[in-house]
Amino acid sequence: MNLTPATLKAFEQHVLTDFPNEACGFVINDEYVSVANTAENPTQTFRISPSDHVKAEASGRIQAVLHSHPYDKFKASKWPHEWPTTMDMKSWMQGTVPWGITATCGEGISQLVWMDDSVIPPLEGREFIHGIHDCYSLIRDWFRINKGITIPNYARGIDWWHQGENLYEDNFANAGFERIDLDQIQVGDAILMKAASDVANHAAVVVGTNQILHHLFHRLSGTDTLSKWKRCIVCAVRYKGQE
């Protein structure tokens, strides 16, 4: 989604005014409408009151939800601050409009990242944004484009594989996939892998003979040679449909 310069400026002013709390609001009729963050811990999360939702819906068409992730510029972080949290993803997935997230240290704002399942960017050449443009997002989009199938999305926080979660192996069956032998793989099958992890935290889709499409952290999405990843493979799975 593209915001007008005036809309983006209004949002930026709200973000900087509310720092160090998370700022939140709506885009309604191409204009930014700020609302109060009613969360108990507003420096860590945000909550929009039901009454503000009702007012927003009565004033026009809600086009997007915007909010900020404040951070301390003197504290190093392994991950970009504007990436969505698990709670961000869960809340966005419960709604029907795009969400935009910016990061701020109180001196300016980062470029917005968008959670918007209605937009499918090119499969190759994507910049990595965990939860938005990552290896699982790429597989979901490959299936939407090539098979007309929408497999479920799952809320996933940054570094989940080091937080006691095992999202791929716990959910592939519920997503409609069944385990197959590696020597049976064909185009459209998915490969689950371990990348510096004790559990499968990376996945790719088979797109040709000994060829996969995947998306690694700090790299653009693209094709690769499957045999290069042999030592990392946990299993192969094939889509059979959902119950």
C-alpha positions in Angstrom: 0.0 0.0 0.0 1.3 3.5 -0.8 0.6 6.3 1.6 0.4 9.9 0.4 3.2 12.2 1.7 0.7 14.0 3.9 -0.5 10.7 5.4 3.0 9.5 6.1 4.0 12.8 7.6 1.0 12.7 10.0 1.9 9.2 11.0 5.5 10.1 11.6 4.5 13.0 13.8 2.3 10.8 15.9 5.0 8.2 16.2 7.6 10.7 17.4 5.2 12.4 19.8 4.2 9.2 21.5 7.7 7.8 21.8 8.8 5.7 23.8 5.3 4.2 23.6 4.0 2.4 20.5 1.9 4.7 18.4 -1.1 3.4 16.5 -3.8 4.5 14.2 -5.8 3.9 11.0 -5.6 5.0 7.4 -9.2 6.1 6.6 -10.1 7.6 3.2 -6.3 8.1 2.5 -5.8 10.1 5.7 -4.1 9.0 8.9 -6.2 9.0 12.0 -4.3 8.6 15.3 -5.9 6.7 18.2 -4.8 6.2 21.8 -2.7 3.1 22.7 -4.7 1.6 25.6 -2.3 -1.3 26.3 -1.1 -1.9 29.8 2.5 -1.9 28.6 2.4 0.6 25.7 6.2 0.6 25.3 6.0 -3.1 24.3 2.7 -3.5 22.5 -0.4 -1.6 21.5 -4.2 -2.0 21.9 -6.9 0.0 20.1 -10.1 0.3 22.2 -13.3 -1.1 20.8 -14.8 2.4 20.9 -12.1 3.7 18.7 -12.7 0.9 16.2 -16.3 1.7 16.1 -15.6 5.4 15.5 -13.1 4.6 12.8 -15.6 2.3 11.0 -18.3 5.0 11.2 -16.0 7.7 9.7 -15.1 5.9 6.5 -13.4 2.9 5.0 -10.5 1.6 7.0 -7.7 1.0 4.6 -4.9 0.0 7.0 -3.7 -0.2 10.5 -0.4 1.5 11.3 1.8 1.2 14.4 5.3 1.7 15.6 8.0 -0.4 17.3 10.0 2.0 19.6 13.6 1.0 20.5 16.7 2.2 22.3 19.3 3.2 19.8 22.0 2.5 22.4 21.0 -1.2 22.7 22.2 -3.5 19.9 19.7 -5.8 18.2 20.3 -8.8 16.1 17.0 -8.3 14.2 15.5 -5.2 12.5 13.0 -3.5 14.9 10.3 -3.1 12.2 9.8 -6.8 11.7 6.5 -8.1 13.0 6.1 -9.9 16.3 4.1 -13.0 16.8 1.3 -10.9 18.3 1.5 -8.5 15.4 1.0 -11.4 13.0 -1.9 -13.0 15.0 -3.8 -9.7 15.2 -3.3 -8.9 11.6 -4.4 -12.3 10.5 -7.7 -11.9 12.4 -8.5 -8.8 10.3 -9.0 -8.0 6.7 -6.8 -4.9 6.0 -3.1 -4.4 5.6 -0.9 -3.5 8.6 2.1 -1.2 8.3 4.9 -1.2 10.9 7.7 1.3 11.4 10.6 1.4 13.9 11.7 4.5 15.8 14.3 5.5 18.3 12.5 8.8 18.7 14.5 10.7 16.1 12.8 9.5 12.9 11.0 6.5 11.5 12.1 3.6 9.4 10.5 2.6 6.1 7.2 0.9 6.7 7.0 -2.8 6.3 3.6 -4.1 5.2 1.7 -7.2 6.1 -0.7 -7.6 3.2 -1.7 -11.1 1.9 -3.5 -9.6 -1.1 -0.2 -8.6 -2.7 2.1 -11.2 -4.1 5.5 -9.8 -5.1 7.8 -11.6 -7.6 9.0 -14.9 -6.2 12.6 -14.2 -7.0 14.6 -11.1 -5.8 12.6 -10.4 -2.6 14.4 -8.8 0.3 14.1 -10.9 3.5 11.6 -9.7 6.1 10.8 -12.3 8.7 7.1 -13.1 8.9 6.4 -11.2 5.7 9.0 -12.2 3.0 10.7 -15.3 4.4 11.1 -18.9 3.4 7.5 -19.9 4.4 6.0 -16.9 2.7 7.8 -17.8 -0.5 6.3 -21.4 -0.4 2.8 -20.0 0.3 3.1 -17.6 -2.6 4.5 -20.3 -5.0 1.4 -22.4 -4.2 -0.9 -19.5 -4.7 0.6 -18.6 -8.1 1.3 -22.0 -9.5 -1.4 -24.2 -7.9 -4.2 -21.7 -7.0 -3.9 -23.1 -3.5 -3.8 -21.0 -0.3 -2.0 -22.9 2.4 -2.5 -21.6 6.0 -0.3 -18.8 7.4 1.2 -19.2 10.9 2.1 -16.4 13.3 5.8 -16.7 13.9 8.1 -14.5 16.0 11.7 -13.8 15.2 14.1 -16.6 16.2 11.2 -19.0 17.0 13.5 -22.0 16.4 15.6 -20.9 19.4 12.5 -20.2 21.6 11.3 -23.8 22.0 9.1 -23.9 18.9 9.1 -26.3 16.0 6.7 -24.6 13.6 7.5 -26.6 10.4 7.4 -30.1 11.8 4.4 -29.3 14.1 2.3 -27.8 11.4 3.0 -29.3 8.0 0.3 -32.0 8.4 -2.3 -29.4 9.4 -1.3 -27.3 6.4 -2.2 -30.3 4.1 1.3 -31.9 3.6 2.4 -35.5 4.0 5.9 -36.8 4.5 7.4 -38.5 1.4 10.7 -40.2 0.6 13.4 -38.0 -0.7 13.9 -40.2 -3.8 10.3 -39.5 -4.7 10.5 -35.7 -4.8 9.0 -33.8 -7.8 8.1 -30.2 -8.7 5.9 -28.7 -6.0 7.2 -30.8 -3.1 8.7 -28.9 -0.1 12.0 -29.6 1.6 12.4 -29.0 5.3 15.9 -28.2 6.5 17.9 -27.2 9.6 20.0 -24.1 9.3 22.2 -23.6 12.4 19.3 -25.0 14.4 18.2 -28.1 16.3 14.8 -28.1 14.5 13.7 -27.5 10.9 13.7 -23.8 10.5 14.1 -23.4 6.8 12.1 -24.7 3.8 12.2 -24.7 0.0 9.9 -25.7 -2.8 11.2 -28.0 -5.6 11.0 -26.2 -8.9 13.0 -28.4 -11.2 15.4 -31.3 -11.3 17.8 -30.8 -8.4 16.5 -27.2 -8.2 14.8 -25.4 -5.4 13.3 -22.0 -4.7 14.0 -20.6 -1.3 14.7 -17.5 0.8 17.5 -17.1 3.2 18.1 -14.5 5.9 20.2 -11.5 4.5 19.8 -12.8 0.9 17.3 -12.2 -1.9 14.9 -15.0 -2.7 15.9 -17.2 -5.6 16.7 -20.6 -7.1 19.4 -22.9 -5.8 20.8 -26.4 -6.2 19.1 -28.9 -4.0 22.1 -31.2 -3.6 24.0 -28.4 -1.9 21.6 -28.6 1.0 21.6 -32.4 1.3 23.3 -32.4 4.8 20.7 -29.9 6.1 17.6 -31.8 5.0 15.2 -33.1 7.6 12.5 -34.5 5.3 10.4 -33.9 2.2 6.7 -33.2 2.2 4.0 -33.2 -0.5 0.8 -31.3 -0.6 -2.2 -33.6 -0.4 -4.9 -31.1 0.5 -6.5 -30.1 3.7 -9.2 -31.9 5.6 
